Amino acid sequence: MAKPKKSRTSAPDPPKAAARLPWQPPAPPVPTALLISLAALLVRVLVSVGPYSGQGAAPKFGDYEAQRHWMELTLHLPPSDWYRNTSDNDLAYWGLDYPPLSAYQSLLHGRIINASLPEAVALRSSRGYESPESKLLMRWTVLSSDLLVFFPAALWFVWAYMRGGIGIIVEERREGWMWLLAMVLISPCLVLIDHGHFQYNCISLGLALGAIAGVLSRNELAASALFTLAINHKQMSLYFAPAFFSHLLGKSLRRKYPIVEVMKLAFVVLGTFAIVWWPFLHSYEAALQVISRLAPFERGIYEDYVANFWCSTSVIVKWKRLFAIKPLKIMSLSATILAFLPSFVQQVKSPSNLGFLYSLMNSSFSFYLFSYQVHEKSILLPLLPASLLALKEPQMYGWFVYFALFSMYPLICRDQLLLQYIAVLALFFLIYYSPGGSHGKRLNISCRAKVVLSLPFLCSLLLHVTYLQLEPPKRYPYLFDALIMFVSFSQFVILTLYTNYKQWMLDTHSRSVGMKKDL
């Protein structure tokens, strides 16, 4: 009897020892994640060698001096005087204007620096203190904060995202996690602002990122505590509040005991607030003093050339001249609510992990575009959820990173960080276009749309050179700043409309999938 011939296309089954879960990467994840993290840390170290905000620029210097001054104040003054104008605390000179958790962070770093270089944080006599040793210690505080808060949160998010397979296919689960981790960690804007300009956004953004990872991994109580801490470090974290609230509310309403679920979340939030604010809850006046410092309405609806609605339209409508502070506050609040309302409603109706990520971006964009007293550095908030959507929306993320960085170009030039700007942007896109990336996903757009989209990019290239090489007309000394603002604002509006559309289309997609299953 002849033996049956084996099919040429058949292959032996893989041994059981080689089997992997679908979300696991093909290589051992820990060494690879460690290498990516070390590369991201090296980028931060190299950027930190350069100048910082206000270096050598007396009498008020810049953000570097503000952070150092807060360490000085919290180290030598009692908490009751941190937010109050006294002989030792002149609020006109970089008065503390962040919530209590940020003050505690300044106190911790102040104690570390005081142990090694006490003259750098001495009360009153240390104003404007600059030395190579103090720069090294100050830079170290930011690097250590990044390593202790933002890096673990990024690793937790990538693990939760890949484990849940949120909006990605099996191949991306196996290979895309490395690229996604690199996109989150090597974020040009965050690296340049924190380690170049000098700030601690890595702490508030890291806490918010940890909260997002908590939501994706169904640790909602931990997520509520972490997000509350993020708000108490920098009040700008409230940009994400509508997304967190609507998503967790939508989930709670679909459970067996919705009121109990909401009460548990509320208890965690209120308890965390109480712990952080405890030193200031002894009197109504003390708490009000802190709150008044967190909302600087007296500065007006905008200050510098930031690519949001109020500043971009001020060329045509003189908002500050036509309206007093009170009506401007009402207009700003109304516009912000109307902007994030569609995203909010969608998550209450149909909460999903992918919709939550879109909602975070739409909510933060709404605040950036329409809220009161926005700074150019606030673009870091919508950039965070955009980086988390990099596997799902690679073209959108790459486009957004470029124009977000471009919107901060005048600030970068003032800080003399142009070399770092070019190097970090080049490195980012080198990784972005790497063979293992997701940039290859093509958008189905017409040639005409591609031409239209290329125009702002060409304008940005021209403005990069013009800003450095040409003097603006004496009559319009901030002409180039305004043009940079206009170009960036136009792209942010397009991106906001696109991501809102994508979030609402999730409902249509889920309904169509449900209909196919019924058939």
Protein Blocks (a to p, Z undefined) as FASTA:
>chain_A
ZZddddfkbccdddfklpccfklcfbdfklmmmmmmmmmmmmmmmmmmmccehihiafkl
pmklmmmmmmmmmmmpcfklmmpccfklcfkgopafbdfklmmmmmmmmmmmmmmmmmlm
gghjlgoiacfklmmmmmmmmmmmmmmmmmmmmmmmmmmmmmnopoiafklmmmmmmmmm
mmmmmgfklmmmmmmnopaklmmmmmmmmmmmmmmnopaklmmmmmmmmmmmpmklmmmm
mmmmmmmmmmmmmmmblmlmmmmmmmmmmmmmmmmmmmmmmpmklmmmmmmmmmcfknoj
bfbdcdbfklmmmmmmcfklmpcfklmmmmmmmmmmmmmmmmmmmmmmmgcfklmmmmmm
mmmmmmmmmmghiafklmmmmmmmmmmmmmmmmmlmmmmmmmmmmmmmmmmmmnopmmmm
mmmmmmmmmmmmpmklmklpccdddfklmmmmmmmmmmmmmmmmmmmmpccdfklmmlmm
mmmmmmmmmmmmmmmmmmmmmmmmmmmmmmmmmmmmmZZ
